[in-house]
Amino acid sequence: CRYCPGVVLEHRENHLIIHLSKVETCPNAPPSVRVKAASLLMTKYGANEESAPASGAPVLAESQVTAVNPDAVVEQPPKKAKLSKQQSLNLFVDRPMSTSEVQQANLSFLQYLVNSQLAFRTAEDPFLADWAYKLRPSYDVPSRFVL
């Protein structure tokens, strides 16, 4: 900063402008520089153009200059939610299973029972029938005699 000896600011986008606009951080800056820094911050962060002084506007005294907090000024509009091409599934259509699909399902169920070493009477468990109905309403679990 030219007005503060010994103060070194990093080369970032707004550090010098913010430093110059605040009386607390840069007490040696002239009011005209402080007003220009504040107006630059206001225009940069979307403040009203009327609130920024024009180039021919009278210079304000230090007591009239207010510091601009860029965090308070920045207000980004909410992002629009992208509409998904997929729609929600509110209901489904259960078509009847063909005979080959039923045979394949029965064979897979038999393989499960044999592989897990369960008794064939497990096929007649009402909880299994309820689970199979929730999974596929058109599928009836075969009895132990069919297996």
N, C-alpha and C positions, 0 to 999 in steps of 0.2 A: 504494500500500500504506500502511495506517495506521501500520504498525510500522517501516517503512523510509523515513525522510525523504529526499526527492529522487528516489525510485524511481517512475517512471511506467510503468504497464503499459497496453498497448493493450486495447481493449475486445473481447477475444476470449473464446471460451467457457470455456477452462480455464486461461488464463495466471495469473490470480490464485490459483486453487486450487492449481496446481502450485507457484507461488512460495511460498505459505504452508506447503505440506507439506514443503519441503526446508529443512534447517537451514543449508545453505551459502548459499542465496539469500536467506533471511529469518531472520537470526540473532536479531532482536529480538522475534519473535512468541512469545507465551506457549505453553506446551505444550498447553493445552486447545484453542487455535485450530489448532495443528498437527495434533492428533489428529482434530479435526472435519474438517479439510481432507483428511487421509489417508483417513478413513472415507468421506467423500463421493466421493473418487476411486475407492475400492475398490468401492463400491456402483454407481457410474456405469459402470465398466468391467467389471462382471460378476464381481468377486471374491466369495468366499463370504460370505454374510451373517453367519456365525459369527465371521469374522475382523474384521468391523467392530464397534467398541465401541458398546454401547447408550448411550442418553442418561444412564442412571444409573450407568454404569461409572466406576470410579475413574480419575482423570487420571494419565497416565503421566509419568514424568520425561523430560527432554529426551534423556537418554542411551538411553532405551528406545524412543523414537520413531524409526521408520525412514521414509525417504523412499520415495514411491511413484513409479515411473516409468510414466507412462501408456502409453508405447510398448511396454513389456514386458508390461503387463497386458492390453492389447487383443489378444484372439485371436478372430477371427471364424471361425465354422464354414465349411468349404468349401462353395461354392455347388454346388447340384445341377445336373448337366448336363441341359439340356432335351432331351427325346427328339424327334428329327426325325420328321416325318410321312412323309418319304421313306425308302425302304429302299435298301440298296446293291444294285447290279446284279451278281449273280454269274454269270449266264448269260443268253443271249438266244436267241430263236427266230428262225431265218431262214426265212421262207416263200419259196417259189419266185416268181420274177418273172413277171408276166403278159407276154404278147407285146407289148402296147403299152408297158409299162415297159421291156422289152428294146430296142424300137425307139427310144424316147426316149433311153435311155442310149447306144445306138450312135450316134445322131445328135449327141448332145452330145460324144461322144468324137471323132467326125469333125470337128466344128466346132473342137474344141481342136487337133487335128492341123493343120488347114488354117490356123487363126489363128496358131499358133506356128511355122508353116513347117517342120514336121517331116516326115520321109519316112513313107510308109504302113507301111514295114517296122518302124517303132517299135511297131506294134500287136502284133508277134510277139516282142517282147522278153520273156524269161522273168521278169525282175524286175518288169515291169509286170503280168504275169499274176499273180505272187505278191502284189503290192500290191493288185490288184483282188480277189483271193480273200480277203485279210485284211479288206478293206473290206466286201465283200458276197460270201459264199461261193457264192451261187446265180447270180452273174453271171459269164459267160465273155466275155473280151475277144474281139471279132470279129477275124477274120484280115484281112490287107491286101486280099484279094480281095473280101471282103464289104463293106468300106468303099468 
